[in-house]
Amino acid sequence: QVRLVESGGGSVQPGGSLRLSCTASGRISSMNMSWYRQAPGKQRELVAIIFSSGVINYAGSLEGRFTISRDNAKNTVYLQMNSLKPEDTAVYYCKALQRSTWSEYWGQGTQVTVSS
């Protein structure tokens, strides 16, 4: 069992930046790590994924504003979010996928609010 704890959310004005962190209770080096978000009344959607190999994929038009990275030594994955827009307002969740067992682990989420 792996526990994920997100941090770094908060309120920011449009155009601002936030960096989210997700720290795991175990080693993440063999895990695919991803960030999802869920806005009120909407389905949870993929934001970005960083595979254990280091390959990165972003959803839609978020590439260029959002950057996902990982530090396996710290068992932490990050999401740098720049030029934030009101439509980025959501609860952001971290997910870990253990490739060997296909087990999924989710964090509790962190709220990001973009508003003037």
KOLVEX-979017 format. One record per atom (N, C-alpha, C): residue number from 1; residue in three letters; atom name; x negated, y negated, z. Coordinates in nm, 2 decimals, padded with zeros to 4 digits, always signed. Example, Ala and Ser with C-alpha at 12.3 -4.5 7.8 and 13.67 -1.06 7.14 Angstrom:
BEGIN
(pt 1,'ALA','N',(-01.32,+00.57,+00.78)),
(pt 1,'ALA','CA',(-01.23,+00.45,+00.78)),
(pt 1,'ALA','C',(-01.32,+00.33,+00.78)),
(pt 2,'SER','N',(-01.28,+00.22,+00.71)),
(pt 2,'SER','CA',(-01.37,+00.11,+00.71)),
(pt 2,'SER','C',(-01.29,+00.00,+00.79)),
END
This chain:
BEGIN
(pt 1,'GLN','N',(-00.08,+00.12,+00.00)),
(pt 1,'GLN','CA',(+00.00,+00.00,+00.00)),
(pt 1,'GLN','C',(-00.09,-00.12,+00.00)),
(pt 2,'VAL','N',(-00.06,-00.22,-00.09)),
(pt 2,'VAL','CA',(-00.13,-00.34,-00.10)),
(pt 2,'VAL','C',(-00.04,-00.46,-00.06)),
(pt 3,'ARG','N',(-00.08,-00.54,+00.02)),
(pt 3,'ARG','CA',(+00.00,-00.66,+00.06)),
(pt 3,'ARG','C',(-00.06,-00.78,-00.01)),
(pt 4,'LEU','N',(+00.03,-00.86,-00.08)),
(pt 4,'LEU','CA',(-00.01,-00.98,-00.15)),
(pt 4,'LEU','C',(+00.05,-01.10,-00.08)),
(pt 5,'VAL','N',(-00.04,-01.20,-00.06)),
(pt 5,'VAL','CA',(+00.01,-01.32,+00.01)),
(pt 5,'VAL','C',(-00.03,-01.44,-00.08)),
(pt 6,'GLU','N',(+00.08,-01.51,-00.13)),
(pt 6,'GLU','CA',(+00.06,-01.63,-00.21)),
(pt 6,'GLU','C',(+00.05,-01.76,-00.13)),
(pt 7,'SER','N',(-00.02,-01.85,-00.18)),
(pt 7,'SER','CA',(-00.03,-01.98,-00.11)),
(pt 7,'SER','C',(-00.06,-02.09,-00.21)),
(pt 8,'GLY','N',(-00.05,-02.22,-00.17)),
(pt 8,'GLY','CA',(-00.08,-02.33,-00.26)),
(pt 8,'GLY','C',(+00.04,-02.40,-00.32)),
(pt 9,'GLY','N',(+00.16,-02.34,-00.30)),
(pt 9,'GLY','CA',(+00.28,-02.41,-00.36)),
(pt 9,'GLY','C',(+00.30,-02.54,-00.28)),
(pt 10,'GLY','N',(+00.40,-02.61,-00.34)),
(pt 10,'GLY','CA',(+00.44,-02.74,-00.28)),
(pt 10,'GLY','C',(+00.51,-02.83,-00.37)),
(pt 11,'SER','N',(+00.52,-02.95,-00.34)),
(pt 11,'SER','CA',(+00.59,-03.05,-00.42)),
(pt 11,'SER','C',(+00.49,-03.14,-00.48)),
(pt 12,'VAL','N',(+00.51,-03.17,-00.61)),
(pt 12,'VAL','CA',(+00.42,-03.26,-00.69)),
(pt 12,'VAL','C',(+00.50,-03.34,-00.79)),
(pt 13,'GLN','N',(+00.45,-03.45,-00.82)),
(pt 13,'GLN','CA',(+00.51,-03.53,-00.93)),
(pt 13,'GLN','C',(+00.48,-03.48,-01.06)),
(pt 14,'PRO','N',(+00.56,-03.51,-01.16)),
(pt 14,'PRO','CA',(+00.53,-03.47,-01.30)),
(pt 14,'PRO','C',(+00.39,-03.52,-01.34)),
(pt 15,'GLY','N',(+00.32,-03.44,-01.41)),
(pt 15,'GLY','CA',(+00.19,-03.47,-01.45)),
(pt 15,'GLY','C',(+00.08,-03.43,-01.35)),
(pt 16,'GLY','N',(+00.12,-03.38,-01.23)),
(pt 16,'GLY','CA',(+00.03,-03.34,-01.13)),
(pt 16,'GLY','C',(-00.02,-03.20,-01.15)),
(pt 17,'SER','N',(-00.10,-03.16,-01.05)),
(pt 17,'SER','CA',(-00.16,-03.03,-01.06)),
(pt 17,'SER','C',(-00.15,-02.95,-00.92)),
(pt 18,'LEU','N',(-00.14,-02.82,-00.93)),
(pt 18,'LEU','CA',(-00.15,-02.74,-00.82)),
(pt 18,'LEU','C',(-00.23,-02.61,-00.85)),
(pt 19,'ARG','N',(-00.29,-02.56,-00.75)),
(pt 19,'ARG','CA',(-00.36,-02.43,-00.77)),
(pt 19,'ARG','C',(-00.30,-02.33,-00.67)),
(pt 20,'LEU','N',(-00.24,-02.22,-00.72)),
(pt 20,'LEU','CA',(-00.19,-02.12,-00.64)),
(pt 20,'LEU','C',(-00.29,-02.01,-00.62)),
(pt 21,'SER','N',(-00.29,-01.95,-00.51)),
(pt 21,'SER','CA',(-00.38,-01.84,-00.47)),
(pt 21,'SER','C',(-00.29,-01.72,-00.43)),
(pt 22,'CYS','N',(-00.34,-01.60,-00.46)),
(pt 22,'CYS','CA',(-00.28,-01.48,-00.42)),
(pt 22,'CYS','C',(-00.39,-01.39,-00.37)),
(pt 23,'THR','N',(-00.39,-01.36,-00.24)),
(pt 23,'THR','CA',(-00.49,-01.28,-00.18)),
(pt 23,'THR','C',(-00.43,-01.14,-00.14)),
(pt 24,'ALA','N',(-00.50,-01.04,-00.18)),
(pt 24,'ALA','CA',(-00.46,-00.90,-00.16)),
(pt 24,'ALA','C',(-00.53,-00.84,-00.03)),
(pt 25,'SER','N',(-00.45,-00.75,+00.03)),
(pt 25,'SER','CA',(-00.51,-00.68,+00.15)),
(pt 25,'SER','C',(-00.61,-00.57,+00.11)),
(pt 26,'GLY','N',(-00.61,-00.54,-00.02)),
(pt 26,'GLY','CA',(-00.71,-00.43,-00.06)),
(pt 26,'GLY','C',(-00.78,-00.48,-00.19)),
(pt 27,'ARG','N',(-00.86,-00.39,-00.24)),
(pt 27,'ARG','CA',(-00.94,-00.43,-00.35)),
(pt 27,'ARG','C',(-00.86,-00.44,-00.48)),
(pt 28,'ILE','N',(-00.88,-00.54,-00.56)),
(pt 28,'ILE','CA',(-00.80,-00.56,-00.68)),
(pt 28,'ILE','C',(-00.88,-00.54,-00.81)),
(pt 29,'SER','N',(-01.00,-00.49,-00.79)),
(pt 29,'SER','CA',(-01.09,-00.48,-00.91)),
(pt 29,'SER','C',(-01.03,-00.39,-01.02)),
(pt 30,'SER','N',(-00.95,-00.29,-00.98)),
(pt 30,'SER','CA',(-00.90,-00.20,-01.08)),
(pt 30,'SER','C',(-00.75,-00.23,-01.11)),
(pt 31,'MET','N',(-00.71,-00.34,-01.07)),
(pt 31,'MET','CA',(-00.57,-00.38,-01.08)),
(pt 31,'MET','C',(-00.55,-00.49,-01.19)),
(pt 32,'ASN','N',(-00.44,-00.48,-01.26)),
(pt 32,'ASN','CA',(-00.39,-00.59,-01.34)),
(pt 32,'ASN','C',(-00.31,-00.68,-01.26)),
(pt 33,'MET','N',(-00.35,-00.81,-01.26)),
(pt 33,'MET','CA',(-00.29,-00.91,-01.17)),
(pt 33,'MET','C',(-00.21,-01.01,-01.26)),
(pt 34,'SER','N',(-00.10,-01.05,-01.21)),
(pt 34,'SER','CA',(-00.02,-01.14,-01.29)),
(pt 34,'SER','C',(+00.06,-01.23,-01.20)),
(pt 35,'TRP','N',(+00.10,-01.34,-01.26)),
(pt 35,'TRP','CA',(+00.19,-01.44,-01.20)),
(pt 35,'TRP','C',(+00.32,-01.44,-01.27)),
(pt 36,'TYR','N',(+00.43,-01.44,-01.20)),
(pt 36,'TYR','CA',(+00.56,-01.46,-01.25)),
(pt 36,'TYR','C',(+00.63,-01.58,-01.18)),
(pt 37,'ARG','N',(+00.73,-01.63,-01.24)),
(pt 37,'ARG','CA',(+00.81,-01.73,-01.17)),
(pt 37,'ARG','C',(+00.96,-01.71,-01.20)),
(pt 38,'GLN','N',(+01.03,-01.76,-01.10)),
(pt 38,'GLN','CA',(+01.18,-01.75,-01.11)),
(pt 38,'GLN','C',(+01.24,-01.89,-01.07)),
(pt 39,'ALA','N',(+01.30,-01.95,-01.17)),
(pt 39,'ALA','CA',(+01.37,-02.08,-01.15)),
(pt 39,'ALA','C',(+01.52,-02.05,-01.10)),
(pt 40,'PRO','N',(+01.58,-02.14,-01.03)),
(pt 40,'PRO','CA',(+01.72,-02.12,-00.98)),
(pt 40,'PRO','C',(+01.81,-02.08,-01.10)),
(pt 41,'GLY','N',(+01.88,-01.97,-01.08)),
(pt 41,'GLY','CA',(+01.98,-01.93,-01.18)),
(pt 41,'GLY','C',(+01.92,-01.86,-01.30)),
(pt 42,'LYS','N',(+01.79,-01.84,-01.30)),
(pt 42,'LYS','CA',(+01.73,-01.78,-01.41)),
(pt 42,'LYS','C',(+01.66,-01.65,-01.38)),
(pt 43,'GLN','N',(+01.63,-01.57,-01.48)),
(pt 43,'GLN','CA',(+01.55,-01.44,-01.45)),
(pt 43,'GLN','C',(+01.41,-01.47,-01.43)),
(pt 44,'ARG','N',(+01.35,-01.38,-01.35)),
(pt 44,'ARG','CA',(+01.20,-01.39,-01.33)),
(pt 44,'ARG','C',(+01.13,-01.37,-01.46)),
(pt 45,'GLU','N',(+01.03,-01.45,-01.49)),
(pt 45,'GLU','CA',(+00.96,-01.44,-01.61)),
(pt 45,'GLU','C',(+00.81,-01.44,-01.59)),
(pt 46,'LEU','N',(+00.74,-01.37,-01.68)),
(pt 46,'LEU','CA',(+00.60,-01.37,-01.67)),
(pt 46,'LEU','C',(+00.53,-01.50,-01.71)),
(pt 47,'VAL','N',(+00.44,-01.54,-01.63)),
(pt 47,'VAL','CA',(+00.36,-01.67,-01.65)),
(pt 47,'VAL','C',(+00.23,-01.63,-01.72)),
(pt 48,'ALA','N',(+00.15,-01.54,-01.66)),
(pt 48,'ALA','CA',(+00.02,-01.51,-01.71)),
(pt 48,'ALA','C',(-00.02,-01.38,-01.64)),
(pt 49,'ILE','N',(-00.11,-01.30,-01.72)),
(pt 49,'ILE','CA',(-00.16,-01.18,-01.67)),
(pt 49,'ILE','C',(-00.31,-01.17,-01.69)),
(pt 50,'ILE','N',(-00.38,-01.12,-01.60)),
(pt 50,'ILE','CA',(-00.53,-01.10,-01.62)),
(pt 50,'ILE','C',(-00.55,-00.95,-01.59)),
(pt 51,'PHE','N',(-00.60,-00.88,-01.69)),
(pt 51,'PHE','CA',(-00.62,-00.74,-01.68)),
(pt 51,'PHE','C',(-00.75,-00.71,-01.60)),
(pt 52,'SER','N',(-00.76,-00.59,-01.55)),
(pt 52,'SER','CA',(-00.88,-00.55,-01.48)),
(pt 52,'SER','C',(-01.00,-00.57,-01.56)),
(pt 53,'SER','N',(-00.99,-00.57,-01.69)),
(pt 53,'SER','CA',(-01.10,-00.58,-01.79)),
(pt 53,'SER','C',(-01.14,-00.73,-01.80)),
(pt 54,'GLY','N',(-01.05,-00.82,-01.76)),
(pt 54,'GLY','CA',(-01.07,-00.96,-01.77)),
(pt 54,'GLY','C',(-01.00,-01.03,-01.88)),
(pt 55,'VAL','N',(-00.93,-00.94,-01.96)),
(pt 55,'VAL','CA',(-00.85,-01.00,-02.07)),
(pt 55,'VAL','C',(-00.73,-01.07,-02.01)),
(pt 56,'ILE','N',(-00.70,-01.18,-02.07)),
(pt 56,'ILE','CA',(-00.59,-01.27,-02.02)),
(pt 56,'ILE','C',(-00.48,-01.30,-02.13)),
(pt 57,'ASN','N',(-00.36,-01.29,-02.09)),
(pt 57,'ASN','CA',(-00.25,-01.33,-02.17)),
(pt 57,'ASN','C',(-00.16,-01.43,-02.10)),
(pt 58,'TYR','N',(-00.11,-01.53,-02.18)),
(pt 58,'TYR','CA',(-00.02,-01.63,-02.12)),
(pt 58,'TYR','C',(+00.12,-01.61,-02.19)),
(pt 59,'ALA','N',(+00.22,-01.66,-02.12)),
(pt 59,'ALA','CA',(+00.35,-01.66,-02.18)),
(pt 59,'ALA','C',(+00.38,-01.79,-02.25)),
(pt 60,'GLY','N',(+00.43,-01.77,-02.37)),
(pt 60,'GLY','CA',(+00.48,-01.89,-02.45)),
(pt 60,'GLY','C',(+00.38,-02.00,-02.46)),
(pt 61,'SER','N',(+00.43,-02.12,-02.42)),
(pt 61,'SER','CA',(+00.35,-02.24,-02.44)),
(pt 61,'SER','C',(+00.28,-02.28,-02.31)),
(pt 62,'LEU','N',(+00.27,-02.19,-02.22)),
(pt 62,'LEU','CA',(+00.20,-02.23,-02.09)),
(pt 62,'LEU','C',(+00.05,-02.24,-02.11)),
(pt 63,'GLU','N',(-00.01,-02.16,-02.20)),
(pt 63,'GLU','CA',(-00.15,-02.17,-02.23)),
(pt 63,'GLU','C',(-00.19,-02.31,-02.26)),
(pt 64,'GLY','N',(-00.29,-02.35,-02.20)),
(pt 64,'GLY','CA',(-00.34,-02.49,-02.22)),
(pt 64,'GLY','C',(-00.30,-02.58,-02.10)),
(pt 65,'ARG','N',(-00.20,-02.54,-02.03)),
(pt 65,'ARG','CA',(-00.17,-02.61,-01.90)),
(pt 65,'ARG','C',(-00.20,-02.53,-01.78)),
(pt 66,'PHE','N',(-00.18,-02.40,-01.80)),
(pt 66,'PHE','CA',(-00.20,-02.30,-01.69)),
(pt 66,'PHE','C',(-00.32,-02.22,-01.71)),
(pt 67,'THR','N',(-00.40,-02.19,-01.61)),
(pt 67,'THR','CA',(-00.51,-02.10,-01.62)),
(pt 67,'THR','C',(-00.51,-02.00,-01.51)),
(pt 68,'ILE','N',(-00.52,-01.87,-01.55)),
(pt 68,'ILE','CA',(-00.53,-01.77,-01.45)),
(pt 68,'ILE','C',(-00.67,-01.72,-01.44)),
(pt 69,'SER','N',(-00.71,-01.69,-01.32)),
(pt 69,'SER','CA',(-00.85,-01.64,-01.30)),
(pt 69,'SER','C',(-00.84,-01.54,-01.18)),
(pt 70,'ARG','N',(-00.95,-01.47,-01.16)),
(pt 70,'ARG','CA',(-00.96,-01.37,-01.05)),
(pt 70,'ARG','C',(-01.10,-01.37,-00.99)),
(pt 71,'ASP','N',(-01.11,-01.35,-00.87)),
(pt 71,'ASP','CA',(-01.23,-01.33,-00.80)),
(pt 71,'ASP','C',(-01.22,-01.19,-00.72)),
(pt 72,'ASN','N',(-01.27,-01.09,-00.79)),
(pt 72,'ASN','CA',(-01.26,-00.96,-00.73)),
(pt 72,'ASN','C',(-01.33,-00.95,-00.59)),
(pt 73,'ALA','N',(-01.44,-01.02,-00.58)),
(pt 73,'ALA','CA',(-01.51,-01.01,-00.45)),
(pt 73,'ALA','C',(-01.42,-01.07,-00.33)),
(pt 74,'LYS','N',(-01.33,-01.16,-00.36)),
(pt 74,'LYS','CA',(-01.25,-01.21,-00.26)),
(pt 74,'LYS','C',(-01.11,-01.15,-00.27)),
(pt 75,'ASN','N',(-01.09,-01.06,-00.36)),
(pt 75,'ASN','CA',(-00.96,-00.99,-00.38)),
(pt 75,'ASN','C',(-00.85,-01.10,-00.40)),
(pt 76,'THR','N',(-00.88,-01.20,-00.48)),
(pt 76,'THR','CA',(-00.79,-01.31,-00.50)),
(pt 76,'THR','C',(-00.77,-01.34,-00.64)),
(pt 77,'VAL','N',(-00.65,-01.38,-00.68)),
(pt 77,'VAL','CA',(-00.62,-01.43,-00.81)),
(pt 77,'VAL','C',(-00.56,-01.57,-00.80)),
(pt 78,'TYR','N',(-00.60,-01.65,-00.90)),
(pt 78,'TYR','CA',(-00.56,-01.79,-00.89)),
(pt 78,'TYR','C',(-00.47,-01.83,-01.01)),
(pt 79,'LEU','N',(-00.39,-01.93,-01.00)),
(pt 79,'LEU','CA',(-00.32,-01.99,-01.11)),
(pt 79,'LEU','C',(-00.34,-02.14,-01.10)),
(pt 80,'GLN','N',(-00.42,-02.20,-01.18)),
(pt 80,'GLN','CA',(-00.43,-02.34,-01.19)),
(pt 80,'GLN','C',(-00.33,-02.40,-01.28)),
(pt 81,'MET','N',(-00.25,-02.49,-01.23)),
(pt 81,'MET','CA',(-00.14,-02.55,-01.31)),
(pt 81,'MET','C',(-00.16,-02.70,-01.32)),
(pt 82,'ASN','N',(-00.18,-02.74,-01.44)),
(pt 82,'ASN','CA',(-00.20,-02.88,-01.47)),
(pt 82,'ASN','C',(-00.08,-02.94,-01.55)),
(pt 83,'SER','N',(-00.07,-03.07,-01.56)),
(pt 83,'SER','CA',(+00.03,-03.14,-01.63)),
(pt 83,'SER','C',(+00.17,-03.08,-01.61)),
(pt 84,'LEU','N',(+00.20,-03.07,-01.48)),
(pt 84,'LEU','CA',(+00.32,-03.00,-01.44)),
(pt 84,'LEU','C',(+00.44,-03.08,-01.48)),
(pt 85,'LYS','N',(+00.55,-03.01,-01.52)),
(pt 85,'LYS','CA',(+00.67,-03.07,-01.57)),
(pt 85,'LYS','C',(+00.79,-03.02,-01.47)),
(pt 86,'PRO','N',(+00.89,-03.10,-01.47)),
(pt 86,'PRO','CA',(+01.01,-03.06,-01.39)),
(pt 86,'PRO','C',(+01.05,-02.91,-01.41)),
(pt 87,'GLU','N',(+01.04,-02.87,-01.54)),
(pt 87,'GLU','CA',(+01.09,-02.74,-01.57)),
(pt 87,'GLU','C',(+01.00,-02.63,-01.52)),
(pt 88,'ASP','N',(+00.88,-02.66,-01.47)),
(pt 88,'ASP','CA',(+00.80,-02.57,-01.40)),
(pt 88,'ASP','C',(+00.84,-02.54,-01.26)),
(pt 89,'THR','N',(+00.94,-02.61,-01.21)),
(pt 89,'THR','CA',(+00.99,-02.58,-01.08)),
(pt 89,'THR','C',(+01.05,-02.44,-01.07)),
(pt 90,'ALA','N',(+01.00,-02.37,-00.97)),
(pt 90,'ALA','CA',(+01.04,-02.23,-00.96)),
(pt 90,'ALA','C',(+00.97,-02.17,-00.83)),
(pt 91,'VAL','N',(+01.01,-02.05,-00.80)),
(pt 91,'VAL','CA',(+00.93,-01.97,-00.70)),
(pt 91,'VAL','C',(+00.83,-01.89,-00.78)),
(pt 92,'TYR','N',(+00.70,-01.90,-00.75)),
(pt 92,'TYR','CA',(+00.60,-01.83,-00.82)),
(pt 92,'TYR','C',(+00.56,-01.70,-00.74)),
(pt 93,'TYR','N',(+00.55,-01.59,-00.81)),
(pt 93,'TYR','CA',(+00.52,-01.46,-00.75)),
(pt 93,'TYR','C',(+00.40,-01.40,-00.81)),
(pt 94,'CYS','N',(+00.32,-01.34,-00.72)),
(pt 94,'CYS','CA',(+00.20,-01.26,-00.76)),
(pt 94,'CYS','C',(+00.24,-01.12,-00.77)),
(pt 95,'LYS','N',(+00.19,-01.05,-00.87)),
(pt 95,'LYS','CA',(+00.21,-00.90,-00.88)),
(pt 95,'LYS','C',(+00.08,-00.83,-00.91)),
(pt 96,'ALA','N',(+00.07,-00.72,-00.85)),
(pt 96,'ALA','CA',(-00.05,-00.63,-00.88)),
(pt 96,'ALA','C',(+00.00,-00.50,-00.93)),
(pt 97,'LEU','N',(-00.07,-00.45,-01.03)),
(pt 97,'LEU','CA',(-00.04,-00.32,-01.09)),
(pt 97,'LEU','C',(-00.16,-00.23,-01.08)),
(pt 98,'GLN','N',(-00.15,-00.13,-01.01)),
(pt 98,'GLN','CA',(-00.25,-00.03,-00.99)),
(pt 98,'GLN','C',(-00.25,+00.06,-01.12)),
(pt 99,'ARG','N',(-00.35,+00.05,-01.20)),
(pt 99,'ARG','CA',(-00.35,+00.12,-01.33)),
(pt 99,'ARG','C',(-00.34,+00.28,-01.31)),
(pt 100,'SER','N',(-00.41,+00.33,-01.21)),
(pt 100,'SER','CA',(-00.42,+00.47,-01.19)),
(pt 100,'SER','C',(-00.29,+00.54,-01.15)),
(pt 101,'THR','N',(-00.20,+00.46,-01.08)),
(pt 101,'THR','CA',(-00.08,+00.52,-01.03)),
(pt 101,'THR','C',(+00.05,+00.45,-01.08)),
(pt 102,'TRP','N',(+00.02,+00.34,-01.15)),
(pt 102,'TRP','CA',(+00.13,+00.25,-01.20)),
(pt 102,'TRP','C',(+00.22,+00.20,-01.09)),
(pt 103,'SER','N',(+00.16,+00.19,-00.97)),
(pt 103,'SER','CA',(+00.23,+00.13,-00.86)),
(pt 103,'SER','C',(+00.22,-00.02,-00.87)),
(pt 104,'GLU','N',(+00.33,-00.08,-00.84)),
(pt 104,'GLU','CA',(+00.35,-00.23,-00.84)),
(pt 104,'GLU','C',(+00.36,-00.29,-00.70)),
(pt 105,'TYR','N',(+00.30,-00.40,-00.68)),
(pt 105,'TYR','CA',(+00.31,-00.47,-00.55)),
(pt 105,'TYR','C',(+00.34,-00.62,-00.58)),
(pt 106,'TRP','N',(+00.43,-00.67,-00.50)),
(pt 106,'TRP','CA',(+00.47,-00.81,-00.52)),
(pt 106,'TRP','C',(+00.44,-00.89,-00.39)),
(pt 107,'GLY','N',(+00.41,-01.02,-00.41)),
(pt 107,'GLY','CA',(+00.40,-01.11,-00.30)),
(pt 107,'GLY','C',(+00.54,-01.16,-00.27)),
(pt 108,'GLN','N',(+00.55,-01.25,-00.16)),
(pt 108,'GLN','CA',(+00.67,-01.30,-00.12)),
(pt 108,'GLN','C',(+00.72,-01.42,-00.19)),
(pt 109,'GLY','N',(+00.63,-01.48,-00.27)),
(pt 109,'GLY','CA',(+00.66,-01.60,-00.35)),
(pt 109,'GLY','C',(+00.62,-01.73,-00.28)),
(pt 110,'THR','N',(+00.59,-01.83,-00.36)),
(pt 110,'THR','CA',(+00.56,-01.96,-00.31)),
(pt 110,'THR','C',(+00.63,-02.06,-00.40)),
(pt 111,'GLN','N',(+00.70,-02.16,-00.33)),
(pt 111,'GLN','CA',(+00.78,-02.25,-00.40)),
(pt 111,'GLN','C',(+00.70,-02.36,-00.47)),
(pt 112,'VAL','N',(+00.72,-02.39,-00.59)),
(pt 112,'VAL','CA',(+00.66,-02.51,-00.66)),
(pt 112,'VAL','C',(+00.78,-02.60,-00.71)),
(pt 113,'THR','N',(+00.77,-02.72,-00.67)),
(pt 113,'THR','CA',(+00.87,-02.82,-00.70)),
(pt 113,'THR','C',(+00.81,-02.94,-00.77)),
(pt 114,'VAL','N',(+00.85,-02.96,-00.89)),
(pt 114,'VAL','CA',(+00.80,-03.08,-00.97)),
(pt 114,'VAL','C',(+00.91,-03.18,-00.99)),
(pt 115,'SER','N',(+00.89,-03.29,-00.92)),
(pt 115,'SER','CA',(+01.00,-03.39,-00.92)),
(pt 115,'SER','C',(+00.94,-03.53,-00.89)),
(pt 116,'SER','N',(+01.00,-03.63,-00.95)),
(pt 116,'SER','CA',(+00.96,-03.77,-00.92)),
(pt 116,'SER','C',(+01.04,-03.82,-00.81)),
END
